[in-house]
């Protein structure tokens, strides 16, 4: 039960699994919870009136207009239940005196393992093989893959998730090339990884996997020019943020064979699409619709984080952030980035 005078927290874009895990975790925190399936935007922000804290998800809009309405309704804390914060206008939040917190790490293994799963699926054509055998076709034509052992994987971004991913791929016997503007990860260096420039990584990697945050400096990091610099026929995996990849450049690279395989768990125009069932309607995104026609492309709907362990950690950290803020000792605060 919520404690007397407990902070009221409203969760937007919530699903049954959110309600289940947050209620379970809340037994240790006593926050008053309210769950809304609606996305947070300028129209739905009125639902948060009277709630001290608001909990958006990755595709909710938390721009200046939304923050203004939240502030008018009494909101003083935006407790993100995600690691990414590119959907929040931090300058507006600071101006309004609204604290923004996040979940910096929930289950790096969940995301890293999903990236590995996409690699194995694309390489061995598992998605095609399963569909084929269900139709009674047991031939092997078109299913030829390659050994991961001895090949080179490029890891762009070696934070917690990138390090876990790099270590897994080193376990496959792959040579790991890493690119990150921050300090090298000692555990990757101990596994034989080499830190190189972005151009060298793109030119020499059989597989390129993105694990960096979406910042102005990383927006469209993989564009038409970057794709042209990659090894011909290489594989690209993105489980980071959709905006890291220029979607419009992918179709041409796939058609020409410059890009041999593509695995996306995120997509830059995923808002309003992912986490929803659109099976009874026509897909209006022409780029996404075209990508789905390629046999060497797999797209999952932002599910890399989606494990039991990750959901519990997300709920516990989010609620812990709320209680810490309530005690005037905020943690996991997202500050306005320095220019």
N, C-alpha and C positions, 0 to 999 in steps of 0.2 A: 504493500500500500504506500502511496506517496506520503512523504512526511508533511506535517503542517507547514504552510508557506513555502512548499517546494517550488522550484523553478518549473514553469510550464513549458514544455517542448513540443512543437508540432513538426512532424516529419512529412515532407512533401515527396511525391513520386514513390510512395511506399507501396510495397506488395505484401502478400501474406507472410513471405519468409522474413521480411523486415520486422513485421509485427511480432512474429514468433521469437526471433532472436533478441529483439530489444526488450520484450517483456521478460524473457528469461534473464538477460543480463541486468535488468532494472531491479531485480530482487535485492541486489547489493547496493543500489544507489537511491531508490525512492524518488525518482523524478516523475512528475505528472506528464504522461505521454498522450499525444493525440496523433492519429495516423490519417493522412490524406493521400488518396491515389492521384490527385491532380498534380500536374507540374506546377512549379512555382514560376509565375511571371507577373507582369504588371496588373493583370486582371484577377489572378487568384491570390495575390498578396493580402487581400482583405481578409482571407480566411485565418491569417495569423494575428489578427487584431486581438490584443489581450494576452498574447503569448510572449513571454520575456525572451525565449530562445526559439530559433528556427533552424531546422535541420534539412538542408537541400541535398539533392543527389547530383551526379556529375552532369546531367543534361538539363538541370534547372537553370533558369536565368536569374542571376543575382547582379544585375547591372545597377547603375545609379538610380534609375526610375523605380526599380523594385525596392532598393534599399531605402529610398525616401518614404515609400508607402509603409514598409516594415517599421521604420523608425516612428512614423506617425502613429502606428498602432501599438507602440510600446516595446518593440523588439530591441534588445541591446546586445544580443549574442547570435551570431551565425555559426552554428556548429556543423561543419561539413562532415559527412560520413564517407569521405573519400580522401585520397592523398592529393589529387590534383586540385588546383584552385584557380585555374585560368578563366573560369566562368564567373568569377567574382570581381567586381570593381573595387579593388582594395583602397584606392584613393578616396572614393566616395564613402566607403565604410569608415575610414579614419576620420574624415571630415564630420561624419555624423556621430562619431563616438561609439560605433558598433565594433565589438571585438569579433574577429574571425579566427576560428580554430579548425584544425583538420586532423585526419588520421594518417600520420606520416608513414606508418608501416603496419600492415595487418597480417598478411601472409605472403611474403615475397615468393615463397615456394609455389603458391597457387598460380601466380602469373607466370613465373619462370617455367613451371611444368606445362602450362597451357601452350606456351611458345614452343616448347620441345614437341608437344603433341602435334602441333600444326606442321612442324618440320617433318616429322615421321609420316604424317598423313599425306602431305604433298609429295614427299620423296618416293614413297612406296605406293602411291595412288590408292590408299586404303578406302577413300570415299568412293572412288570409281569401282574398286574391286568388290566392295560390299553390295553396291547397287547392281553390279553385273551378276554376281552369284545368286542374288535374290530372284533375278530373271532367268536363272538356269544356264547362264553363260559362264563356263568355267575355263575359258581360254585365257592366256596370259598376254595376248597382244596388247600393246599400249600401256603395260603396267611396269615396264622396266625402270628400276631405280638405280641408286648408286650407294656405295658404302660411305657412311659418314666418317669412318676411321681414315685418318690421313688427310682429310679435307680441311679447309680453313673457314672458320666462322668469325665474322666481325660483330663485335658487341658495341653498340653506340649508346653510351651512358652506363657507367659502372657504379651506380648507387646500389642499394641493397638488392633490388630485383636483378639488375644487370650482373652483379657479382654471383648471385645464386645461379643464374642462367649460364654464365661463363664457366662456372665450376662443373655444372652438369655436362656441358658440351666437352669440356676437357676430359671428363670421364668416358666419353665416347671415343677418345683418342684423337680429337680434333685439335688443330693448332688454333689458338685463340688470339685474335687481334682486337685491341680495345682502343676506343677513343672516348675521352672525357676531359673537359677543361680543368677538372679538379685534380687532386692528388691521386696517383695510381693506387689501386686496391692491392694491398700486400698479399692477400690470399690468392688473387689471380696471378700475381707475379710468381708466387711459389709454385703454381701449377704450370708455369712456362708461358704465360700470356705475355704479349708484347704490346706496349702502348705506342701507337703510331698516329700520324695525321689522318684526317678524314679522307683525303684523296687516296692515300696509300691503302687505307682499309677498304674503301669501295673497290679499288682496282684489283685487290688480291683476295677478296673473300668469295667463297662459293655460296655462303649464306650470310646475309646481313640482318641483324635483329635489333630493333629499336627499343630502348629502355630509358629514354631521357624524358624530362618534363617538357611540357609545352610552354615555351617562353618566347618573347619576341625574337630572340637569337636562334631559336630552333624551329620557328614556324616555317613550314615547307622546306625543312632540312633536306628532304628527299624530293627534289623536283626533277624536271626534264633533264637538266644538266647533270645532276647527281646520278640519275638513272643511266645516262650515257657513259658515265665514268665507271660504272660497275662492270665486273667481269661478265662477258656475254653469257646468257643462260643462267645467271645466278638467281638465288631465291631471296625474296624480301619478306620479312616478318615484322608486323607492327602490333604489339600488345601495349603500347605506351599511350599515346594520344593521337586522335585522328588527324589533327592539324600538322603533325610532323611530316605528313606525306601529301604532296600535291596530287589529289585524286585524278584530276583531268589529264595528268601526264602518264598515268598507268596504262591506259588502253593502248596507246601507241607503242609503248615499250613491250607490252605483251604480244601485240600483233606482229611486231618485227622480230620477236624472239630474243631481243636484248634482255628482257626480263623473263626468266624461265619458269618461275613459280612465284605465287603471291599468296600470303596468308595475312588476313586482317581480322583483328578482334575489335578494332576501333575504326571509325570512319569520320571524316571531318564534318559531314552533314548528317550525322547520326541522330541529332536531336529531333524528336517527334517520330522517329522510326524505331530505334532500338528500345528494348524493354516493352514493346507493344506488339499485339497480334494484328498484322495487316494482311492475313492470308485470304481474306474475302474482298480485298480491294486491289486495284492496279497500283503497282509501284511507280510513283511519280518521279523518282530520282533517276534520270537517264543514265548517269555515270554508274551508279550502283547496279542498275539493271543490266547494263552491258558487262560489267565485271562478273556478274553472276553467271554469264553465259560461257565463260572460259573454263575448260576442263582442268586447267592447271591453277585455278584460283579457289581458295576456300575462305569464306567469310563467316565469322561467328559474331553474335550480337553483344559484344562487350561482356563476355562471360568469364574472362580469364580469372577474375577475382573470386568467382562463385564456388567456394568450397565451404563446408560447415565451419571449419576452423577459422576461415577468413571472416565469415559473417559474425561469428561470436566475438572475434577480436575487434571488428569494426564497431559493433554495438557497445562493447565494454569501454573502448577508448573514447568513443563519442560521449557516452554518459559520464565517464570520468572527467572529460574536458568540461562538461557542463558543471559538474560539482566543484571542480577546481576553480572555475570562473566565479561560481556562486560564493566560494570562500575567499574571493579576492586574491587568488593565487593562480591566475590563468596559466595553462600549459598548452603546448602545441599551437601557439598563436602564429598566425600568418601575418607577417609585417609587409608593408609596402616595399617592394624591391628598390634597392638603391640604383640611381641612374648611373 
